[in-house]
Amino acid sequence: MYDFYAILWFVISCFVIRMLYTIVDLIILNSRCQNKYITLPSSKKRYIQKNVVKSIYLAVLLSYVLFNVVIPIYYNKWDSYIIHRIAVLYASNDFTGLICVDKLPNTTKIHHIVSTAMVFASLSLDFQHSDIACAMFWYTLCSASAYIVNLQLGIRFLFHKNDIAPLRYVAARIYVMVCIFNWTGQAFWVYSRSIWTWSHFLYLGLILWIVRDDVILIQWLIK
């Protein structure tokens, strides 16, 4: 049965995130970075707001998920009700960014569209019994654990690159490790499938678009 009630959480979260954009804007305008910030075009300002909000949002969600979802999973208890709501909260960041941020790179747009579509598709899945849903959950969890990368992407426009070089160094290493761990897990999942349906092929095709964007981001972080 499709979890339509989770969509309400999605809508509310989108409005909350949009309000958080405004709050981040006000905070930066009253910080030491204001002189640099006010010279940026509106699209760059909104890009900063998007990534700062997303990094904080993901950090909070990850803390909740580790204790309330991951630990029960260790005992093979997948709570689809909670996972559906966490999923739409995660997707609301990408969707709000698509709507509110101009001039996003095309690969980022595709990433956000695919991730949002997959989350909405997951609302029809039972995580206790669907191997595709489980694979999707672990990919999303790994992606969320690299929230520091979004912070780096946002604040890089506010400081000289030498001032935040340590943050970029740490973000790059974390992202590479997370992606390697994530891709290895997904590859093992693919290898262990004895039965393939059209849903498995569809999932694999969609996830490859996200992997492509991950590779592009890694190349940018480590150069």
N, C-alpha and C positions, 0 to 999 in steps of 0.2 A: 504494500500500500504506500502510495506517495505521501511524503510528509509535508503537506501544504502549510502547516502551521509554522514550519521552520522558515518559510518565505517571509513571514511577518518579522521574524528576528532579523532577516537580511535587510528588509526595508528600514527598520528602525536603526540598525547599525550604520547604514549608508548615511542617514541624516546625522547621526552622532559623529561619524568620521568627518563629514563636511563641516560641522561646527568646530571640530578639533583643528581643522585647517585654519580657521579664523583665529582660534586661540594661539596656535603656533605662530601665526603671522604677527599677532600683537606682542607675543613674547620676544620675538626676534627684533621687532621694531623698537623695543625698549631694552635691548641688550647692546653689548659692545660691537656687535656685528651690524648694527643698523646702517652705518654709512655705506658698507658694501652691499647690503641687502636692497636699499632703496634705489640703487643704480641698475639693478637687474630688471629685465623685462618681466611682465606679469606671468608669462608661461614658466620662466625659471623660478619665480617665487612660488608658484603653485606646485612646481615639481619638488621644491625643497619641502614644502608643507606636506605633500603626499608621502615622501619617503621618511621624514621624521615621525609623522603620525604612524605610518605602517610599522616602523621599527619598534616603537613603544607598544603598539597594539599587539604585535606578534610576540613580544617578550612577555606580556601579561597573559596572552592566550596559552603560550607554551608552558608557563608556570602552572597554570590550571590543569592543562592536559596531562602533564607528567604525573601528577598526583591522582587525578580523577578519571583518567582514561588509560594511560599506559600501565600503571600498576595493576588495575583489574584485568587488562589484556594478558598480563603475565600468568594469570590464573584462568585464561581462556574465557573471559567474560567481556564481550564487546557490547557496549551500551549504545545502540544505534540512535536513541533519542538524544543523548548528549553529543555524540559525534556529529550528527546532522546539524546541530546548532553551532558547534564550534566551526564546522565546515563553512556555513554561510557567513559567520563572522569573519572568517579568513577571506572568503571571496569578496565580501563587501568592500575591502580595501582596494582590490584590483578593479572592481566595477566602478567605484567612486572615482578612482584615478582616471579610468577611461572617459568618464563623463566630464570631469572637472579640469583635467590637465591637458592643455594644448601642446601640440608638437612632440608627442611621445614618439620614440623610435618605433618603426613598424614591427620589429621583432618583439618589443615590449608590448605593443598593442595585441599582437597575436597571442603572446604568453597570457596576457590578462583575459582575453576572450576565451581561450581554451580552458584556462583554470576555472573561470566562472562557469562555463558550460559543464565541465566535469563535476563541479560541486553540485549544480542543480540536478545533474543526472544521478548523483550519489544519493539524493533524497528518496529515490525509489528502491535503494538497495538495503538489504539486511546485512550489517557488517559481521554478524555472528556466523553467517553461512556463505557469503559471497567472497571468493578469492580476489576478484577484481576490486571490490570495495576495500579489502585489506591492503592490497598493493597501492591503491590510491591514497589511503590513509598514511601509510609509511612514507610515500613520496612527499606528501604535504607536510608531514611532521618534520622531515629532514629539511625541507625548504624553509620552514618557519624558524628552525633552530639557527639559521644564518641571518637573523634579523639585524645583526651589526652591519651587514653589507648595505642595507637600506639607509642606515644612519650615515654611513660613509658617502653613499650616493647623494644624499641630501645636503649635508653640510660642506661638501667639497667646494661649493660656490661661495661660501662665506669666509673661507680662510685661505691663506697662501698654501700651496701644495706641500711645502716643507713643514708647515706647522702641524699638518694632520697626516704626515707620512707614516708615523707609527700606527695610526688607526687603519690606514689603507693596507699596511703590511699585515696586521693581524686579521683584518677582514678577508684579505686574499687567501691567507693560509687556512682560515676557518672554512671559507667557501669551497676551496679545493678539496679539503678533507671531507666535508659534508657531501659534496657531489660524488666523490669517489665511493664513499660508503653507500650513498643512495643508489647510484647506478649499478654497483655490485649487487645490491639487494634485488633490484629490479631484474638484472640479468639472471640471477639465480631463480627468481620467480618464473621468468620465461622458460628457463631450462627445465624446471621441475613440472611444467604443465604436461600432463599426459593427454588431456582432451582440450581441443581448441574450438571455440565457437566464434561467431562473428563479433560478439561483444569483446572478446579478448583481442582480436585483431584491431577493432576500433580503438580500444584503450591504448594499445601499443602505438598505433598511428598518431593519436593525439599527444601522448606523452613525449614522442620524439620531437614535436614542435617545442615543448618546454625544455627538453634537453638542449636543443639547438640554441635557445636563448641563454641557457646556463653556460654553454661553451663560449658564447660571445662575451658574456659578462666576465668570465674567468680570464679570457684573453685581455680584456681591458684592465682588470685589476692587477695582473702580474706584469704588465708591460712597463 
